[in-house]
């Protein structure tokens, strides 16, 4: 702890906890209420809890508080215990509802009140206490406007440490608070739990906690933004400390000695050093290059400018970059790199490989105790307050009346299942986006409470979303369990599918995107079926296909007498489909000859796919269903325009029909780094073209790195692949993607546990009866409870806990079957 701690501690803080006495509580002196309050002094921080006897209700909390005592003392907050089992009275030893609250004191003045369930573990206790004490050092914001106001106010004055955490009381929140305790007088800390604020800052992955450092102190022009640096590592106390230390270090240092003997704060923090080798004749250009590299690697490495003229040690003549890593047993690297991006890529790729190896080692060590990632996320966010009031909770009594009275979207979920609870957050996010703009009622049914309702609605798995409209059968949502996909489904269901077009002019407006302009952002393609009035069977087939695609693509039908005007204009014979691609401004025509519902659905589904899509975790299954080899262009950021033009031209001329061309952005989808490492062993220079045949042999082929990606080179390479003239760089093993641990048959485990519990139930009841009879014999002596009775009670509580744990344990692994 820094000697110049904050004024809040000099003023004196007391944290008061209402609790029940428990034998394993903090080993601290037991005081009476009067004695405790008489010892409170300004400048002394104290965490104290008031105890009453004979209840295990808060035992779990007290165990966590016991664990938190040592780290609290590290911050100058001592822990004491006040025993309410005395003749003295205090309002903190009062009613039952007071026993579930916590109080924060400054001196003898109450400062804040907490529900005790918010202090659910050591991280939560420290996070809440420090957050309350550092209310001046850490500003909590909820909107982008709040952040911009703070940023503008501090330009030319102080730098900002801005962080996003998913919920208050998480380990990441604690880490930020501990950093604010140390650095809060130097930097302004800003905190948010609103994901919308993070979305407005940058394109990084918003699912995880983030910390940015804003360089505002150097900004004198109020119209200029503060430079923002993202901390790439996870939010831990050590990582934040290391990151802030690198922000304090000089951006660029000029050195003249032996690179193996130079030491900076970066080496002390375990970060590498990058030496840009220059010379006096090109000093200005070399320094500019070094500064560019320094900004790109800020927080990841130290950058130094080393002039060759001043060196007493010889280095290779063609070397312009030297890398020295913090590990003592690693050799200095002498490199000849022609571009800044290559310097950054070389360093970041090796660092990412090292991190992945560490992660894989940890995964192997913890394979037997690992938990489901979805359940872990739900557990971490369990204290996040969702605005559930935006959706209507339905019961057995209200369900039918509600869905018949208005158009409704209903989420069927189970409160005990992790996937359900994770999707509930996305469902609430949809409700927030639709608030005040939709006539569709959003409702939910907890099948754990109302199983009869779910059975009636044929709900056999969780979670399930169904749409109810008057006079129509319920429509089940089958898309991705995410906010954007569900929102698209709801918005596209605002119109009938297919919509009936009544005139040529209306058809043109439909194809141009003017008829349903507000839906173009949800469906980039509109489909119009053209039929003569006599084509009854074909119209029925198309109508059924449109109903099947409802919520995923916009479809319309036109079968008036003048339909030949449209077929003539777009040179297509009836029956036919017109596909309007709004982004490209093109309309394609496809004749429908002897096709049925399934064929129409397949035609529209394939046509809705992009020609050269960016592959993400969400859309990869869609493109794998095409059963074609993937032609993937791996890129460390945006796609090269020349490469994009080349591949699109080849695709347009049908040269790439045998493969699925796509590209993958490693910055947006970082799992791609692991994919490349699996293919090559190390991360190769990017961009890079690869063909992966997952459906036949698992062969992986790499486009020659010494060739430019041109039409001629790419076509020649693909022909060699088809002729079997190229050797694969990797053959992926033919193995199924299974869960790392076998699934539990949790129903049989529950039956077994229940049977064992029932077998013990009768003797336990007998013991309880004996105890009650014994109590009746001694009605006046309430203190005469034997140790044996207490032990029996504890044993029964333990048995019930074990039984419940046996039920919960398999549920934690249930999602591995998904």
C-alpha positions in Angstrom: 0.0 0.0 0.0 1.3 3.5 -0.9 2.0 5.7 2.1 0.0 8.5 0.6 -3.3 6.6 0.8 -6.5 8.4 0.1 -8.3 10.9 2.3 -11.2 8.5 2.8 -8.9 6.3 4.9 -7.5 9.3 6.8 -11.1 10.2 7.7 -11.7 6.7 9.1 -14.0 4.0 7.8 -16.0 1.3 9.6 -17.8 -1.4 7.7 -20.6 -3.0 9.8 -22.0 -6.4 9.0 -25.2 -7.8 10.5 -24.6 -11.6 10.8 -25.3 -14.8 12.7 -22.7 -16.3 14.9 -20.6 -19.0 13.3 -17.6 -20.8 14.9 -15.3 -20.4 11.9 -15.6 -16.7 11.7 -12.7 -14.3 11.6 -10.3 -14.8 14.5 -10.7 -11.4 16.0 -11.6 -10.1 19.5 -15.3 -10.5 20.4 -16.5 -7.1 21.6 -19.8 -5.9 23.1 -21.7 -3.3 21.1 -20.8 -0.6 23.6 -17.1 -1.5 23.6 -16.9 -1.5 19.9 -18.5 1.9 19.3 -16.4 3.4 22.0 -13.2 2.3 20.1 -14.1 3.8 16.8 -11.6 6.5 15.9 -11.1 8.9 13.0 -8.5 7.5 10.7 -9.1 3.9 11.7 -10.9 1.7 9.2 -12.8 -1.3 10.7 -14.8 -4.1 9.2 -17.1 -5.4 12.0 -20.0 -7.8 12.1 -22.7 -8.2 14.7 -23.5 -11.8 15.7 -26.3 -13.6 17.4 -26.2 -17.3 18.3 -27.9 -20.5 17.0 -28.5 -20.2 13.3 -26.4 -21.4 10.3 -28.2 -19.1 7.9 -25.2 -16.9 7.1 -22.5 -19.5 7.6 -21.5 -19.4 3.9 -21.1 -15.7 4.0 -19.0 -15.8 7.1 -16.7 -18.3 5.5 -16.1 -15.8 2.7 -15.7 -13.0 5.1 -13.1 -15.0 7.0 -11.1 -15.5 3.8 -11.5 -11.7 3.0 -10.0 -10.6 6.4 -6.4 -10.8 5.3 -6.7 -8.9 2.1 -8.9 -6.3 3.8 -6.1 -5.8 6.4 -3.6 -5.3 3.6 -5.7 -2.2 2.7 -5.7 -0.9 6.3 -9.2 -2.2 7.2 -9.1 -4.3 10.4 -11.8 -6.9 11.2 -13.6 -7.2 14.5 -16.6 -9.2 15.9 -19.3 -7.8 18.0 -21.3 -10.4 20.1 -25.0 -9.5 20.4 -25.6 -12.4 22.8 -25.2 -10.1 25.8 -27.5 -8.0 27.9 -26.5 -4.9 26.0 -28.8 -3.8 23.1 -28.0 -2.2 19.8 -30.2 -1.4 16.8 -27.7 -3.4 14.7 -28.7 -6.5 16.8 -32.4 -5.8 15.9 -35.0 -7.5 13.7 -34.6 -10.4 11.4 -34.6 -8.2 8.2 -31.7 -6.2 9.6 -29.7 -9.4 9.7 -29.5 -9.6 5.9 -28.0 -6.1 5.4 -24.5 -4.8 5.6 -23.6 -1.3 6.7 -20.6 0.9 5.8 -19.5 3.4 8.4 -17.2 6.4 8.4 -16.3 6.9 12.0 -19.6 6.3 13.8 -21.7 7.6 10.9 -23.4 5.0 8.5 -22.2 5.6 5.0 -23.8 2.9 2.9 -26.1 -0.1 3.2 -25.7 -3.4 1.2 -27.9 -6.5 0.9 -25.6 -9.3 2.2 -26.2 -11.4 -0.9 -24.2 -8.9 -2.9 -21.2 -9.9 -0.8 -21.2 -13.4 -2.1 -17.5 -14.1 -2.1 -14.1 -12.6 -1.3 -13.9 -10.8 -4.6 -17.3 -9.3 -4.1 -16.5 -8.2 -0.6 -13.3 -6.4 -1.5 -14.8 -5.0 -4.7 -17.8 -3.5 -2.9 -15.9 -2.1 0.0 -13.2 -0.5 -2.1 -15.8 0.8 -4.6 -17.7 2.5 -1.8 -14.6 4.0 -0.3 -13.1 5.2 -3.6 -16.2 7.0 -4.8 -14.1 10.1 -5.7 -11.3 8.2 -7.4 -13.6 5.9 -9.5 -16.4 7.5 -11.5 -19.3 5.2 -12.5 -20.9 6.0 -15.8 -23.9 4.6 -17.7 -23.8 6.4 -21.1 -21.2 7.4 -23.7 -22.1 11.0 -23.0 -20.9 10.6 -19.4 -17.6 9.3 -20.7 -17.2 12.1 -23.2 -17.9 14.7 -20.5 -15.2 13.3 -18.3 -12.8 13.1 -21.2 -13.4 16.7 -22.2 -13.0 17.9 -18.6 -9.6 16.2 -18.1 -8.0 17.2 -21.4 -4.7 18.9 -20.6 -5.0 17.8 -16.9 -5.0 14.1 -16.2 -5.0 10.7 -18.0 -7.9 8.3 -17.7 -8.1 4.6 -16.9 -11.5 3.4 -18.3 -12.7 -0.1 -17.6 -15.8 -2.2 -18.5 -16.8 -5.1 -16.3 -19.8 -7.3 -16.7 -21.1 -6.9 -13.2 -20.2 -5.3 -9.9 -18.5 -7.7 -7.5 -16.7 -9.8 -10.1 -13.0 -10.6 -9.8 -12.3 -8.1 -12.7 -14.2 -5.4 -10.7 -12.0 -6.2 -7.6 -8.8 -5.9 -9.8 -9.9 -2.5 -11.1 -10.6 -1.3 -7.5 -7.3 -2.5 -6.2 -5.6 -0.7 -9.1 -7.6 2.5 -8.3 -6.5 2.2 -4.6 -2.8 2.5 -5.8 -3.1 4.8 -8.8 -6.3 6.7 -8.0 -4.6 9.9 -7.1 -2.6 9.9 -10.3 -5.2 8.9 -12.9 -9.0 9.3 -13.1 -10.6 5.9 -13.0 -13.9 5.5 -14.9 -16.0 2.3 -14.6 -19.1 1.0 -16.5 -21.1 -2.2 -16.6 -23.1 -1.0 -19.7 -22.0 -2.9 -22.8 -23.4 -0.1 -25.0 -20.7 2.2 -23.8 -18.0 -0.3 -24.7 -19.6 -0.9 -28.1 -19.3 2.8 -29.0 -15.6 2.9 -28.3 -14.1 0.2 -30.5 -14.5 -2.9 -32.6 -12.9 -5.3 -30.1 -14.6 -8.3 -28.7 -17.2 -6.9 -26.3 -18.0 -10.2 -24.5 -15.0 -9.8 -22.1 -14.0 -7.1 -19.6 -11.8 -4.3 -21.0 -9.5 -1.6 -19.8 -8.4 1.4 -21.9 -5.8 4.0 -21.0 -6.8 7.5 -22.3 -3.9 9.9 -23.0 -5.7 13.1 -22.2 -3.0 15.1 -20.3 -1.1 15.8 -23.5 -4.2 17.0 -25.4 -4.4 20.8 -25.4 -6.8 21.2 -28.3 -10.2 20.4 -26.9 -11.5 19.4 -30.3 -9.0 16.6 -30.5 -9.8 13.1 -29.0 -7.6 11.5 -26.4 -5.5 8.7 -27.7 -6.8 5.3 -26.4 -4.7 2.2 -25.7 -6.4 -1.1 -25.1 -5.0 -3.5 -22.5 -4.9 -6.9 -24.3 -4.4 -9.1 -21.3 -7.2 -10.2 -18.9 -8.2 -7.9 -16.1 -6.2 -9.1 -13.1 -4.5 -6.9 -10.5 -1.0 -7.9 -11.7 -1.8 -7.3 -15.4 -3.4 -3.9 -14.7 -0.4 -2.9 -12.6 2.0 -4.0 -15.4 -0.1 -2.2 -18.0 -0.2 1.1 -16.1 3.5 1.0 -15.5 4.1 0.7 -19.2 1.8 3.6 -19.8 4.0 5.7 -17.4 7.2 4.7 -19.1 8.7 6.8 -21.9 7.2 6.1 -25.3 10.7 5.8 -26.9 14.2 5.7 -25.4 17.4 6.3 -27.3 20.3 4.0 -26.2 23.9 3.6 -27.3 25.1 0.5 -25.5 25.1 -3.2 -26.1 21.4 -4.4 -26.5 22.1 -7.4 -24.2 23.1 -5.1 -21.4 20.3 -2.5 -21.7 17.6 -2.7 -19.0 14.2 -0.9 -18.8 11.1 -1.1 -16.7 9.6 -3.3 -19.5 12.1 -6.1 -18.8 11.4 -5.9 -15.1 7.7 -6.4 -15.9 8.4 -9.4 -18.1 7.9 -7.6 -21.4 10.3 -7.8 -24.4 12.4 -4.9 -25.8 12.4 -4.0 -29.5 15.4 -2.1 -30.7 15.0 -0.1 -34.0 18.5 0.0 -35.5 19.2 3.3 -37.3 22.1 5.5 -38.1 23.0 9.2 -37.8 22.5 10.0 -41.5 18.8 8.9 -41.4 18.2 9.9 -37.8 14.9 11.7 -38.3 13.3 9.0 -40.4 14.5 6.3 -38.0 13.1 8.1 -35.0 9.7 8.6 -36.8 9.7 4.8 -37.6 10.6 4.0 -34.0 7.8 6.2 -32.7 5.2 4.5 -34.9 6.3 1.1 -33.7 6.2 2.3 -30.1 2.6 3.4 -30.4 1.6 0.1 -32.0 3.4 -1.9 -29.3 2.5 0.3 -26.4 1.7 -1.9 -23.4 3.1 -5.0 -25.1 6.9 -4.1 -25.4 9.4 -1.4 -24.8 10.8 0.3 -27.9 14.3 1.8 -28.1 16.2 3.6 -30.9 19.7 2.2 -31.3 22.1 4.2 -33.6 24.5 1.9 -35.3 27.2 4.6 -35.4 27.4 4.6 -31.6 27.7 0.9 -31.2 30.8 -0.7 -29.9 29.4 -4.2 -30.6 29.1 -5.4 -34.2 25.7 -6.6 -35.4 24.8 -8.1 -38.8 24.9 -5.5 -41.6 21.3 -6.2 -42.8 19.8 -6.1 -39.3 17.3 -3.3 -38.7 15.4 -4.8 -35.7 16.7 -6.5 -32.6 14.3 -8.2 -30.1 15.4 -9.1 -26.6 12.9 -11.0 -24.5 12.6 -10.9 -20.7 13.4 -14.6 -20.2 17.1 -15.0 -19.2 17.6 -18.2 -21.3 16.4 -16.8 -24.6 18.7 -15.5 -27.3 18.6 -12.0 -28.8 16.9 -12.0 -32.2 18.6 -10.1 -35.1 16.0 -9.4 -37.8 15.7 -7.7 -41.2 12.1 -6.6 -41.6 10.9 -4.3 -44.3 7.7 -2.9 -42.9 6.3 -1.7 -39.5 3.5 -4.2 -39.8 6.0 -7.1 -40.0 7.7 -5.9 -36.8 4.4 -5.8 -34.9 3.2 -9.0 -36.4 6.4 -10.9 -35.5 6.3 -9.8 -31.9 2.5 -10.3 -31.4 2.4 -13.7 -33.1 5.1 -15.1 -30.9 3.5 -13.6 -27.8 0.1 -15.1 -28.7 1.7 -18.5 -29.3 3.2 -18.5 -25.8 -0.1 -17.5 -24.2 -1.9 -20.2 -26.1 0.6 -22.9 -25.0 0.2 -21.8 -21.4 -3.6 -21.9 -21.7 -3.5 -25.4 -23.3 -1.2 -26.6 -20.5 -3.7 -25.3 -17.9 -6.6 -26.9 -19.7 -4.9 -30.3 -19.6 -4.2 -30.0 -15.9 -7.8 -29.1 -15.1 -9.6 -31.5 -17.4 -11.2 -33.4 -14.6 -12.5 -30.4 -12.8 -13.4 -28.0 -15.6 -16.9 -26.7 -15.8 -19.2 -25.7 -18.6 -18.2 -22.3 -20.0 -21.8 -21.2 -20.4 -22.5 -22.1 -16.8 -19.4 -20.3 -15.6 -20.5 -17.2 -17.4 -23.9 -17.3 -15.9 -22.4 -17.9 -12.4 -20.1 -14.9 -12.9 -23.1 -12.7 -13.9 -25.5 -14.0 -11.3 -25.7 -10.7 -9.5 -26.3 -8.7 -12.6 -29.7 -7.1 -12.3 -31.7 -7.6 -15.5 -34.7 -5.4 -16.2 -37.1 -8.4 -16.2 -40.0 -6.0 -16.0 -39.6 -5.3 -19.8 -41.0 -8.8 -20.4 -44.2 -10.3 -19.0 -43.9 -13.3 -16.8 -46.6 -15.8 -17.7 -48.2 -18.5 -15.5 -50.6 -21.4 -16.0 -53.5 -19.0 -15.3 -52.3 -16.2 -17.6 -50.7 -17.9 -20.6 -53.6 -18.7 -22.9 -55.4 -15.4 -22.2 -52.2 -13.5 -23.0 -51.2 -15.2 -26.3 -54.7 -15.1 -27.7 -55.2 -11.4 -26.8 -52.2 -10.0 -28.6 -49.3 -11.0 -30.9 -46.7 -12.4 -28.6 -43.1 -13.7 -28.5 -42.7 -16.2 -25.6 -39.4 -17.5 -24.2 -39.7 -21.0 -22.6 -36.7 -21.5 -20.3 -35.6 -23.3 -17.2 -34.3 -21.3 -14.3 -31.8 -24.1 -13.3 -30.2 -24.4 -16.7 -27.2 -22.4 -17.7 -28.0 -22.0 -21.4 -31.5 -20.8 -20.6 -30.2 -18.2 -18.1 -27.5 -17.0 -20.6 -30.1 -16.7 -23.4 -32.4 -14.8 -21.0 -29.9 -12.0 -21.0 -30.0 -11.8 -24.8 -33.8 -11.9 -24.6 -33.9 -9.0 -22.3 -31.4 -7.1 -24.6 -33.9 -7.6 -27.4 -36.7 -6.2 -25.2 -34.5 -3.2 -24.5 -34.0 -2.6 -28.2 -37.7 -3.0 -29.0 -38.9 -0.9 -26.1 -41.5 1.6 -27.3 -41.1 0.6 -31.0 -42.9 -2.7 -31.3 -46.5 -3.9 -31.0 -45.2 -7.4 -30.3 -45.5 -8.5 -26.6 -42.4 -10.1 -25.2 -43.2 -12.7 -22.5 -41.5 -15.6 -20.7 -42.4 -18.9 -19.0 -40.1 -20.5 -16.4 -40.7 -24.2 -17.1 -39.2 -25.1 -13.8 -42.3 -23.5 -12.2 -44.9 -24.1 -14.9 -44.0 -27.4 -16.5 -47.6 -28.1 -17.4 -47.7 -25.0 -19.7 -44.5 -26.1 -21.4 -45.7 -29.6 -21.9 -48.9 -28.3 -23.5 -46.8 -26.2 -25.9 -44.7 -29.1 -26.9 -41.6 -27.7 -25.3 -39.1 -30.6 -24.9 -35.8 -28.7 -24.7 -34.6 -25.4 -23.3 -34.5 -22.6 -24.2 -37.2 -22.3 -26.9 -38.8 -19.1 -28.4 -42.2 -19.3 -30.1 -44.2 -16.6 -31.9 -48.0 -16.5 -31.4 -50.2 -14.6 -33.8 -54.0 -14.7 -34.0 -55.3 -17.3 -36.4 -51.9 -18.9 -37.0 -50.0 -21.8 -35.6 -47.1 -20.9 -33.3 -43.8 -20.4 -35.1 -40.7 -21.7 -33.4 -37.4 -19.7 -33.6 -34.6 -21.9 -34.8 -31.8 -19.4 -35.2 -28.7 -18.6 -33.2 -29.2 -17.9 -29.5 -28.1 -14.3 -29.7 -29.6 -10.8 -29.5 -29.1 -9.8 -33.2 -30.5 -13.0 -34.7 -33.5 -13.0 -32.5 -34.2 -9.3 -33.2 -34.0 -10.0 -36.9 -36.5 -12.9 -36.6 -39.0 -10.6 -34.7 -38.6 -7.7 -37.1 -39.0 -9.7 -40.2 -42.2 -11.3 -38.8 -43.9 -8.0 -38.8 -45.1 -8.7 -42.3 -46.7 -11.8 -43.8 -44.5 -14.2 -45.6 -44.9 -14.3 -48.4 -46.4 -10.8 -48.7 -49.1 -10.4 -51.4 -48.0 -7.9 -54.1 -51.0 -6.4 -56.0 -49.5 -4.3 -58.8 -46.4 -4.0 -61.0 -45.6 -0.6 -59.4 -45.8 -2.2 -55.9 -43.6 -5.0 -57.1 -41.0 -2.6 -58.3 -41.0 -0.7 -55.0 -40.7 -4.1 -53.2 -37.7 -5.1 -55.4 -36.0 -1.6 -54.9 -36.3 -1.8 -51.2 -38.7 1.1 -50.9 -41.8 -0.8 -49.8 -40.2 -2.1 -46.6 -37.3 0.2 -46.2 -37.0 -0.3 -42.4 -36.4 -4.0 -42.9 -33.5 -3.8 -45.3 -31.0 -3.8 -42.4 -32.4 -7.1 -41.2 -32.7 -8.8 -44.7 -30.3 -7.7 -47.4 -32.1 -9.7 -50.0 -35.8 -9.7 -51.0 -37.4 -12.6 -52.9 -40.3 -12.1 -55.3 -42.1 -15.1 -56.8 -43.7 -14.6 -60.2 -46.6 -16.8 -61.3 -49.4 -16.6 -63.8 -52.9 -16.7 -62.2 -53.4 -20.3 -63.4 -50.3 -21.7 -61.7 -52.1 -22.8 -58.6 -49.9 -25.7 -57.6 -46.7 -23.7 -58.1 -48.1 -20.8 -56.0 -49.0 -23.2 -53.2 -45.4 -24.6 -53.2 -43.9 -21.1 -53.1 -46.3 -20.0 -50.3 -45.4 -23.0 -48.2 -41.7 -22.3 -48.8 -42.1 -18.6 -47.8 -43.9 -19.6 -44.6 -41.0 -21.9 -43.8 -38.5 -19.1 -44.3 -40.6 -16.6 -42.3 -38.4 -14.5 -40.0 -35.2 -15.2 -41.9 -35.7 -13.7 -45.4 -38.4 -11.4 -46.9 -40.5 -13.1 -49.6 -43.3 -11.7 -51.7 -45.6 -13.2 -54.4 -47.1 -11.6 -57.6 -49.6 -13.4 -59.8 -51.8 -10.8 -61.4 -52.8 -10.8 -65.1 -50.0 -8.4 -66.1 -47.2 -10.5 -64.5 -45.7 -11.0 -68.0 -44.6 -7.4 -67.9 -42.2 -8.3 -65.1 -41.1 -11.6 -66.6 -40.4 -9.8 -69.9 -38.5 -7.0 -68.2 -36.2 -9.4 -66.3 -36.1 -11.9 -69.1 -37.3 -15.0 -67.3 -40.0 -17.5 -68.0 -42.8 -18.3 -65.5 -42.8 -19.5 -62.8 -39.7 -17.7 -61.6 -37.9 -16.1 -58.7 -36.5 -12.5 -58.6 -33.8 -12.0 -56.1 -33.2 -8.4 -55.2 -29.8 -7.8 -53.5 -30.1 -4.4 -51.9 -26.4 -3.9 -51.0 -25.2 -4.6 -54.5 -28.3 -2.9 -56.2 -28.8 -6.0 -58.4 -31.8 -8.2 -59.3 -31.2 -11.8 -60.4 -33.8 -14.1 -62.0 -34.1 -17.8 -61.5 -36.7 -20.0 -63.3 -38.6 -22.5 -61.3 -38.9 -25.7 -63.3 -40.3 -28.8 -61.7 -39.3 -27.7 -58.2 -41.0 -28.4 -54.9 -41.1 -26.8 -51.5 -37.7 -28.2 -50.4 -36.1 -27.1 -53.6 -37.4 -23.6 -53.4 -36.2 -23.3 -49.8 -32.8 -24.5 -50.8 -32.5 -22.1 -53.7 -33.4 -19.1 -51.6 -31.2 -20.2 -48.7 -28.1 -20.7 -50.9 -28.8 -17.4 -52.7 -29.0 -15.5 -49.4 -25.4 -16.5 -48.6 -22.7 -14.0 -49.4 -20.3 -14.6 -52.3 -17.2 -13.9 -50.3 -18.3 -13.8 -46.6 -16.3 -13.0 -43.5 -16.3 -16.2 -41.5 -17.3 -15.9 -37.8 -18.0 -18.4 -35.1 -21.8 -17.7 -35.6 -22.0 -18.2 -39.4 -19.4 -21.0 -39.9 -22.0 -23.8 -39.5 -24.0 -22.3 -42.3 -21.2 -22.4 -44.8 -20.0 -25.9 -43.6 -23.4 -27.3 -44.6 -22.6 -26.6 -48.2 -20.2 -29.6 -48.0 -17.5 -27.9 -50.0 -13.8 -27.2 -49.3 -13.2 -23.8 -47.7 -11.0 -21.3 -49.5 -10.0 -19.1 -46.6 -8.1 -15.8 -46.8 -6.7 -15.2 -43.3 -6.1 -11.5 -42.5 -4.9 -9.7 -39.4 -7.5 -7.0 -39.7 -9.5 -5.7 -42.7 -9.3 -7.4 -46.0 -7.0 -6.3 -48.8 -9.1 -4.7 -51.5 -7.1 -6.1 -54.4 -7.4 -9.6 -52.9 -11.2 -9.1 -52.5 -11.6 -7.9 -56.1 -9.6 -10.9 -57.5 -11.6 -13.5 -55.6 -15.0 -11.8 -56.3 -14.2 -11.7 -60.1 -13.4 -15.4 -60.1 -16.5 -16.2 -58.1 -18.7 -14.2 -60.5 -17.3 -16.2 -63.5 -18.1 -19.5 -61.7 -14.4 -20.4 -61.4 -14.7 -21.0 -57.7 -17.9 -23.1 -57.7 -16.0 -26.2 -56.3 -15.0 -24.3 -53.1 -16.5 -21.9 -50.7 -14.5 -18.6 -50.8 -14.4 -16.7 -47.5 -12.1 -14.7 -45.3 -11.3 -14.6 -41.6 -10.3 -11.5 -39.6 -8.0 -12.6 -36.7 -8.6 -9.4 -34.8 -12.4 -9.9 -34.8 -12.2 -13.8 -34.5 -9.0 -14.5 -32.5 -9.7 -18.2 -32.5 -8.3 -18.1 -36.0 -4.8 -17.8 -34.5 -5.2 -21.2 -32.9 -6.5 -22.6 -36.2 -3.4 -21.3 -38.1 -1.1 -22.7 -35.3 -2.7 -26.1 -35.7 -2.1 -25.9 -39.5 1.5 -24.6 -39.5 2.9 -25.1 -36.0 3.7 -21.4 -35.8 1.8 -18.3 -37.0 2.8 -17.6 -40.6 2.9 -14.0 -42.1 -0.5 -12.7 -43.2 -2.5 -12.3 -45.4 -2.5 -16.0 -46.3 -4.8 -18.2 -48.5 -5.6 -21.7 -47.4 -7.8 -24.5 -48.7 -9.3 -26.7 -46.1 -11.3 -29.8 -47.0 -13.0 -30.8 -43.8 -15.5 -33.2 -45.5 -13.1 -35.4 -47.4 -9.7 -36.4 -45.9 -9.1 -33.3 -43.8 -6.4 -32.0 -46.1 -5.0 -28.5 -45.7 -3.2 -26.7 -48.5 -1.4 -23.3 -48.4 -1.1 -20.9 -51.3 2.6 -20.4 -52.1 3.8 -17.4 -50.0 6.2 -16.3 -52.7 3.4 -15.7 -55.2 1.1 -12.8 -55.5 -2.7 -13.4 -55.2 -3.7 -12.8 -58.9 -6.3 -14.4 -61.0 -3.8 -16.5 -63.0 -1.8 -17.7 -60.0 -4.9 -18.6 -58.0 -6.6 -20.5 -60.9 -3.4 -22.4 -61.6 -3.0 -23.4 -58.0 -6.6 -24.6 -57.7 -6.2 -26.7 -60.9 -3.1 -28.3 -59.3 -5.1 -29.1 -56.2 -7.9 -30.7 -58.3 -5.2 -32.7 -60.2 -3.6 -33.9 -57.0 -0.3 -32.2 -57.8 0.0 -30.3 -54.5 1.0 -31.8 -51.2 -1.0 -30.9 -48.1 0.8 -29.0 -45.3 -1.5 -30.8 -42.8 -3.9 -33.7 -42.6 -6.5 -33.1 -39.9 -7.3 -36.2 -37.9 -10.7 -37.9 -38.5 -12.1 -37.5 -35.1 -15.5 -36.3 -33.8 -15.9 -33.1 -31.9 -17.0 -34.4 -28.6 -17.1 -32.9 -25.1 -13.8 -33.3 -23.2 -15.6 -35.3 -20.5 -18.4 -37.9 -20.8 -21.9 -36.7 -20.2 -23.7 -37.5 -16.9 -26.9 -39.4 -16.7 -28.2 -37.0 -14.2 -31.7 -38.4 -14.1 -30.5 -41.8 -12.8 -28.2 -40.0 -10.4 -31.1 -38.0 -9.0 -33.2 -41.2 -8.7 -30.4 -42.9 -6.8 -29.8 -39.9 -4.5 -33.6 -39.6 -3.9 -33.9 -43.3 -3.0 -31.0 -43.1 -0.6 -32.5 -40.0 1.0 -35.9 -41.7 1.5 -34.1 -44.7 3.0 -32.7 -42.5 5.7 -35.8 -40.3 6.1 -37.6 -42.5 8.7 -34.9 -42.8 11.3 -34.2 -39.1 11.0 -37.8 -38.4 11.7 -37.7 -40.6 14.7 -34.7 -38.7 16.0 -36.4 -35.4 15.4 -39.5 -36.7 17.4 -37.3 -37.8 20.2 -35.7 -34.3 20.2 -39.1 -32.6 20.4 -40.2 -34.8 23.3 -37.0 -34.0 25.1 -37.6 -30.3 24.5 -41.1 -30.7 26.0 -39.6 -32.2 29.1 -37.5 -29.1 29.6 -39.6 -26.2 28.4 -37.9 -23.6 30.6 -34.3 -24.5 30.0 -33.7 -23.4 26.4 -30.0 -23.4 26.8 -29.9 -27.1 27.7 -29.3 -28.3 24.2 -26.7 -31.1 24.2 -23.7 -31.3 22.0 -25.2 -34.5 20.7 -28.3 -32.7 19.5 -26.3 -30.1 17.8 -24.2 -32.7 16.1 -27.2 -34.6 14.9 -28.7 -31.4 13.4 -25.5 -30.6 11.7 -25.3 -34.1 10.3 -28.8 -33.9 8.8 -28.0 -30.5 7.3 -24.9 -32.0 5.7 -26.8 -34.9 4.3 -29.4 -32.7 2.7 -26.6 -30.5 1.3 -24.8 -33.5 -0.1 -28.0 -34.7 -1.8 -28.6 -31.4 -3.4 -25.0 -31.2 -4.5 -25.4 -34.6 -6.2 -28.3 -33.2 -8.2 -26.5 -30.0 -9.1 -23.2 -31.6 -10.1 -24.5 -33.4 -13.2 -26.4 -30.3 -14.2 -23.1 -28.4 -14.5 -22.0 -30.9 -17.2 -25.4 -31.2 -18.9 -24.5 -28.6 -21.6 -21.7 -30.7 -22.8 -24.3 -32.7 -24.7 -25.5 -29.6 -26.6 
